[in-house]
Amino acid sequence: MKKITTSLAIIFAALMFSTEVSAQKIAHLRVDSLLTLMPEAKKAEAIAQDFLKQFEKEIASMNTEFQTKYADYMTNQATYSDLVRKNKEEELQMLQQRIEAFKEQAQQEYQNKNAELSKPIYDKAKKGIEAVAKEGAYKYVLDTSSGVVLYSEPSDDILLLVKKKLDSMPEAVLPGAPTKETPKTPAPKTNTPPKTGGK
């Protein structure tokens, strides 16, 4: 009798669990689409492009220097002594290596800058998603842009709800972005009568 009671309790618990799982609300959205709708994403892109232009300018300058020295070498190599020719060739090799090393470092710094700019945007998007999920009593929110969802039951697309929520939140603070300063309101003037002498 005790075994039957235990078995029935297990079956009942399993049924309750499966009912609870099937009753859970699931939502989905494309996080990449959400991020493109955020005004901070455009600002971050502009900052990243300005950052990249610095490297492009430096690389262009280094390439010009290399081309000038290479053209000079090609024009005058017949007149160089062996020592001067060797020195010029080593100089060109070193300059080429410097350019390649700089390109690699610039690429790494650009990726780091992008990650630094993306973090506050992702953090804000996550807060918006969490807020909408709590308001809508969603147990799970799936990101359909990552391609990791192989199968899901029909769910609600909450992209526009999250976008609306983000619009009501303050902008994410991006490193290197100019901040909006709120204009200071002057203190109200009080008309106090001048003090007069006497009692």
C-alpha positions in Angstrom: 0.0 0.0 0.0 2.8 2.4 0.9 4.5 1.7 -2.5 1.3 2.5 -4.4 0.9 5.8 -2.4 4.5 6.7 -3.2 4.1 5.9 -6.9 0.8 8.0 -7.1 2.6 10.9 -5.4 5.4 10.7 -7.9 3.0 10.5 -10.9 0.9 13.4 -9.5 4.1 15.6 -9.0 5.2 14.8 -12.5 1.8 15.8 -13.9 1.8 19.0 -11.9 5.4 19.8 -13.2 4.5 19.1 -16.8 1.3 21.3 -16.5 3.3 24.1 -14.9 6.0 23.9 -17.7 3.4 24.0 -20.5 1.6 26.9 -18.8 4.8 29.0 -18.8 4.8 32.0 -21.1 7.6 32.2 -23.7 8.6 35.2 -25.6 11.2 35.9 -28.3 12.9 38.7 -30.1 15.9 39.4 -32.3 18.5 41.1 -30.1 20.5 42.3 -33.2 17.3 44.1 -34.5 16.7 45.6 -31.1 20.3 47.0 -30.9 20.0 48.6 -34.3 16.8 50.4 -33.1 18.7 52.0 -30.2 20.0 55.5 -30.8 23.1 54.7 -28.7 24.1 52.1 -31.4 24.4 54.9 -34.0 26.4 57.1 -31.6 28.7 54.1 -30.8 29.2 53.5 -34.5 30.2 57.1 -35.1 32.7 57.0 -32.2 34.2 53.7 -33.5 34.6 55.2 -37.0 36.4 58.3 -35.7 38.6 56.0 -33.7 39.3 53.9 -36.8 40.1 57.0 -38.9 43.1 57.8 -36.6 44.6 54.4 -37.4 43.9 54.7 -41.1 45.5 58.1 -41.3 48.7 56.8 -39.5 48.8 53.7 -41.8 48.4 55.9 -44.9 51.3 58.1 -43.6 53.5 55.0 -43.0 52.7 53.6 -46.5 53.6 57.0 -48.1 56.9 56.9 -46.3 57.5 53.4 -47.4 56.6 54.1 -51.1 58.8 57.2 -51.1 61.8 55.3 -49.7 61.2 52.4 -52.0 61.0 54.6 -55.1 64.2 56.3 -54.0 65.9 52.9 -53.5 64.8 51.7 -57.0 66.0 54.9 -58.7 69.4 55.0 -57.0 70.3 51.4 -56.2 72.7 51.2 -59.1 74.8 54.0 -57.6 74.8 52.7 -54.0 77.8 50.9 -52.5 77.1 47.4 -51.1 77.0 48.8 -47.6 74.5 51.6 -48.4 72.4 49.2 -50.5 72.2 46.7 -47.6 71.4 49.5 -45.2 68.6 50.8 -47.4 67.1 47.3 -47.9 67.1 46.6 -44.1 65.5 50.0 -43.6 62.7 49.1 -46.0 62.2 45.7 -44.4 62.0 47.2 -40.9 59.5 49.8 -42.1 57.4 47.1 -43.7 57.4 45.1 -40.5 56.5 48.2 -38.5 53.5 48.8 -40.8 52.3 45.2 -40.4 52.8 45.3 -36.6 50.9 48.6 -36.4 48.0 47.2 -38.5 47.7 44.2 -36.1 47.8 46.4 -33.0 45.3 48.9 -34.6 42.9 46.0 -35.3 43.1 44.8 -31.7 42.5 48.3 -30.3 39.6 48.8 -32.6 38.0 45.5 -31.4 38.6 46.5 -27.8 37.0 49.9 -28.5 34.0 48.3 -30.0 33.6 46.0 -27.0 33.9 49.0 -24.7 31.2 50.9 -26.6 28.9 47.9 -26.9 28.8 47.0 -23.2 26.6 49.9 -21.9 24.3 49.3 -24.9 23.9 45.6 -24.2 23.5 46.3 -20.5 20.6 48.7 -21.2 19.0 46.3 -23.7 19.2 43.5 -21.1 17.5 45.8 -18.5 14.7 46.6 -21.0 14.2 42.9 -21.8 14.1 41.9 -18.1 11.6 44.7 -17.4 9.3 43.6 -20.2 9.6 40.0 -19.3 8.6 40.7 -15.7 5.7 42.9 -16.7 4.4 40.3 -19.1 5.1 37.4 -16.7 7.3 35.6 -19.3 9.4 32.7 -17.9 11.7 32.6 -20.9 12.8 35.1 -23.6 14.6 33.6 -26.6 17.0 35.4 -28.8 16.1 34.3 -32.3 19.0 36.2 -34.0 21.7 34.0 -32.5 20.4 30.9 -34.4 20.6 28.6 -31.3 16.9 28.0 -31.0 16.3 24.8 -32.9 12.6 24.4 -31.9 10.2 26.4 -29.9 6.4 26.5 -29.2 4.6 29.6 -30.6 5.8 32.5 -28.5 5.2 36.3 -28.3 7.6 38.6 -30.2 8.3 41.4 -27.6 10.7 43.4 -29.7 8.5 46.5 -30.0 7.6 46.2 -26.3 11.2 46.2 -25.3 12.0 49.1 -27.8 9.2 51.1 -26.1 10.6 50.3 -22.7 14.1 51.4 -23.8 12.7 54.7 -25.2 11.5 55.5 -21.7 14.9 54.8 -20.1 17.9 57.2 -20.0 20.5 56.8 -22.7 23.4 54.5 -22.0 26.6 56.4 -21.2 29.1 55.6 -23.9 32.9 56.0 -23.2 34.2 58.9 -25.3 30.8 60.3 -26.2 29.9 63.9 -25.5 27.4 64.1 -22.6 24.3 66.3 -22.7 24.5 68.9 -20.0 21.2 70.0 -18.6 20.9 73.8 -18.7 21.1 75.4 -15.3 18.1 77.4 -14.3 19.0 80.7 -12.6 18.0 81.1 -9.0 14.8 83.2 -8.5 15.4 86.8 -7.6 13.9 88.0 -4.3 12.9 91.6 -3.9 14.1 92.4 -0.4 13.8 96.0 0.6 17.2 97.7 1.3 18.0 98.0 5.0 17.6 101.4 6.5 19.2 102.8 9.6 17.3 103.6 12.7 15.2 101.5 15.1 
